[in-house]
Amino acid sequence: MQIDILSLFPEMFGALQSSLIGRAQENGILKIDVTNFRDFTTNKQHHVDDTPYGGGAGMLLQVQPIADALNDVTAKHGPSDRTIILDPGGRQFDHAYAVELAQCQHLTFICGHYEGFDQRVYDLATDQVSLGDYVVTGGELPAMVMIDALARQIPGVLGKQESAETDSFAQGLLEYPQYTRPADYQGQEVPFVLTNGNHPLIAEWRLKAAVWRTLQQRPDLLAKIDDPTIKKLVRQLNQRDDLSSFNDL
């Protein structure tokens, strides 16, 4: 997958050279290029922003440098499947959206700064995306979060694709709890079912634990699930008053 990023602060994306995303680039699964759209400004001062018509606080990013930078990216790498503006008013990013974007061959992210964009910049994009109902300084951090999340869905990025398939939200539930050695740490014991080697029982416990964890922490997610098995588990768990830990499942 080719990923292009338009940003005034390309140095921030050095973090993408590390960990799984860095390894995916080394292995040729991802190619990430960052373009500083300040390089495409036509004024002598190299300004990319100006005051808004009609007055108001802050400065707006101009359309010309971004449009020209986008044209340059298209000339180098071809048209993008999706061109994404990071914007607090956009569609909220979630797991399903990450899976959707992971099917693309070429994505371009436009990262804003300052007060916002000239409205005509939005006409250059196919998607407006928000990480949530809050505002951050620029689009760089949200872009990195999105790239990390969608890259996990691309075959070969993770050591085991099963890791992505069992992530929280992959099945609409939070991920079941996991444990490693020691089996007993200061009286906190690993659930016995995980230590006995009975894989059908382990799978049953993990589903039940994922449902209970979701019920405790994100009950809103359960309202979106139409699976009869999960609905039955929710009813059963709601009727029990002896559950205080995962050991009780």
C-alpha positions in Angstrom: 0.0 0.0 0.0 1.2 3.5 -0.8 0.4 6.1 1.8 1.0 9.8 1.2 0.8 12.4 3.9 0.6 16.2 3.4 1.8 18.0 6.5 3.7 21.1 7.6 5.6 19.0 10.1 7.0 16.0 8.3 9.5 15.4 11.1 6.6 14.2 13.4 6.2 11.1 11.2 9.6 9.7 12.2 7.7 7.6 14.7 6.3 5.5 11.8 9.8 4.2 11.1 9.7 2.2 14.3 8.0 -1.0 15.5 5.5 -2.9 13.2 5.0 0.0 10.8 8.7 0.5 10.3 9.1 -3.2 9.7 6.2 -3.3 7.2 8.0 -0.5 5.2 11.3 -2.5 5.3 9.4 -5.5 4.0 7.8 -3.5 1.2 4.2 -4.0 2.5 3.8 -0.3 3.1 5.4 2.7 1.5 4.9 6.0 3.4 5.9 9.4 1.9 5.5 12.7 3.6 5.2 15.9 1.6 5.6 19.4 3.2 3.0 21.5 1.4 4.8 24.6 2.5 7.2 23.7 -0.4 4.4 24.5 -2.8 3.5 28.0 -1.7 3.9 30.7 -4.3 4.4 33.7 -2.1 7.9 35.0 -1.1 7.3 34.6 2.6 6.4 30.9 2.2 3.2 31.5 4.1 0.6 28.8 3.8 -2.1 30.5 5.8 -4.0 33.8 5.8 -6.7 35.6 7.7 -10.3 34.6 7.0 -12.6 36.7 4.9 -15.2 38.3 7.0 -13.0 38.4 10.1 -12.6 36.0 12.9 -10.0 34.5 15.2 -7.0 32.4 13.9 -5.5 31.7 10.5 -6.8 29.5 7.7 -4.7 27.2 5.6 -4.9 28.3 1.9 -6.1 26.0 -0.8 -3.3 26.6 -3.3 -0.3 25.0 -1.6 -2.4 22.0 -0.6 -3.9 21.6 -4.1 -0.5 21.8 -5.8 1.1 19.4 -3.3 -1.8 16.9 -3.9 -1.2 17.3 -7.7 2.5 16.5 -7.2 1.7 13.4 -5.2 -0.8 12.3 -7.9 1.8 12.8 -10.6 4.4 10.6 -8.6 2.2 7.8 -7.3 -1.1 8.0 -9.3 -4.5 9.0 -8.0 -5.5 8.0 -4.4 -8.3 5.6 -3.7 -9.2 7.9 -0.8 -8.0 11.3 0.2 -8.6 11.9 3.8 -8.8 15.2 5.8 -8.4 14.9 9.5 -11.2 17.1 10.9 -13.1 17.1 14.2 -16.4 17.3 12.3 -15.7 14.2 10.2 -16.9 10.6 10.4 -15.6 9.0 13.6 -12.9 6.5 13.1 -13.5 3.0 14.3 -12.4 -0.6 13.6 -14.8 -1.1 10.7 -13.4 2.0 9.0 -9.8 0.8 9.5 -10.7 -2.5 7.8 -12.4 -0.6 5.0 -9.3 1.6 4.4 -7.0 -1.4 4.6 -8.5 -2.7 1.3 -7.2 0.4 -0.6 -3.9 0.5 -2.6 -3.2 4.2 -2.2 -4.3 6.6 0.6 -3.5 10.3 1.0 -3.9 12.1 4.3 -4.1 15.9 4.5 -3.1 17.2 8.0 -4.3 20.6 9.0 -3.0 23.1 11.5 -3.9 26.5 12.9 -7.6 27.5 12.9 -8.5 25.2 10.0 -8.8 24.9 6.2 -10.2 27.2 3.6 -13.5 25.5 2.7 -12.3 24.7 -0.8 -9.7 22.3 0.6 -12.5 19.9 1.5 -13.4 19.7 -2.1 -10.1 18.0 -2.7 -10.9 15.1 -0.3 -13.1 12.1 -0.4 -13.3 11.6 3.4 -13.3 13.8 6.5 -12.3 11.8 9.6 -12.3 12.5 13.3 -10.8 10.4 16.2 -13.5 11.7 18.6 -15.3 14.7 20.0 -12.3 16.7 20.9 -9.8 19.0 19.2 -6.0 18.5 18.9 -3.4 20.9 17.6 -3.1 19.3 14.1 -3.9 16.3 12.0 -0.5 14.6 12.4 -1.2 12.5 15.5 -4.7 11.4 14.2 -3.1 10.4 10.9 -0.5 8.3 12.7 -3.2 6.6 14.8 -5.3 5.8 11.7 -2.2 4.5 9.8 -1.3 2.2 12.7 -4.8 0.9 13.1 -5.4 0.2 9.4 -1.9 -1.3 8.8 -2.7 -4.0 11.3 -5.4 -5.2 9.0 -3.1 -5.7 6.0 -1.8 -9.3 5.7 1.9 -9.6 6.6 2.1 -6.5 8.8 1.5 -8.5 12.0 3.5 -11.7 12.7 0.2 -13.6 13.1 -2.9 -12.3 11.3 -4.9 -14.0 14.1 -3.8 -11.2 16.3 -5.8 -8.7 14.3 -8.8 -11.0 14.2 -8.9 -11.3 18.0 -8.3 -7.6 18.7 -10.9 -5.6 20.6 -13.7 -4.5 18.3 -12.8 -7.0 15.6 -15.9 -9.1 16.5 -17.8 -6.1 18.0 -16.6 -7.1 21.5 -13.7 -6.0 23.7 -10.9 -8.6 23.6 -10.9 -11.3 26.2 -8.3 -11.0 29.1 -5.0 -12.8 28.6 -2.4 -14.0 31.0 1.2 -15.3 31.0 3.6 -16.7 33.7 3.5 -16.9 36.7 0.2 -18.7 37.2 0.0 -17.2 40.7 1.2 -13.7 41.4 0.8 -12.7 45.0 -2.5 -14.6 45.3 -3.9 -13.5 41.9 -4.3 -16.7 40.0 -4.7 -17.3 36.2 -8.2 -18.8 35.5 -7.8 -22.6 35.7 -9.5 -23.2 32.4 -6.6 -21.6 30.6 -4.1 -24.0 32.1 -5.7 -27.3 31.5 -5.1 -27.6 27.7 -8.8 -28.2 26.8 -9.1 -25.9 23.8 -12.9 -26.1 23.3 -13.4 -25.1 26.9 -10.8 -22.3 26.5 -12.6 -21.0 23.4 -15.9 -21.1 25.3 -14.4 -19.2 28.3 -12.8 -16.6 26.1 -16.0 -15.8 24.4 -17.8 -15.6 27.7 -15.0 -13.4 29.2 -15.1 -11.1 26.2 -18.9 -10.6 26.5 -18.6 -10.0 30.3 -15.7 -7.5 29.9 -17.7 -5.7 27.2 -20.8 -5.7 29.5 -18.8 -4.2 32.3 -16.8 -1.6 30.3 -18.6 -0.9 27.0 -22.2 -2.1 27.2 -23.1 0.3 24.3 -21.2 -2.1 22.0 -23.5 -5.0 22.7 -26.5 -3.1 21.4 -25.0 -3.3 17.9 -24.5 -7.1 18.0 -27.2 -9.3 16.5 -25.5 -12.7 17.2 -28.0 -14.9 19.1 -25.2 -16.7 20.9 -23.8 -13.5 22.3 -27.3 -12.2 23.1 -27.9 -15.4 25.1 -24.6 -15.0 27.0 -25.5 -11.4 27.9 -28.8 -12.5 29.4 -27.1 -15.3 31.3 -24.4 -13.0 32.7 -26.9 -10.3 33.6 -28.8 -12.8 35.7 -25.8 -13.8 37.8 -24.9 -11.9 40.9 -21.8 -14.0 41.9 -19.4 -12.6 39.3 -16.6 -10.6 40.8 -13.7 -11.6 38.5 -12.9 -13.6 35.4 -12.1 -16.6 37.6 -15.9 -16.8 38.4 -16.9 -17.4 34.8 
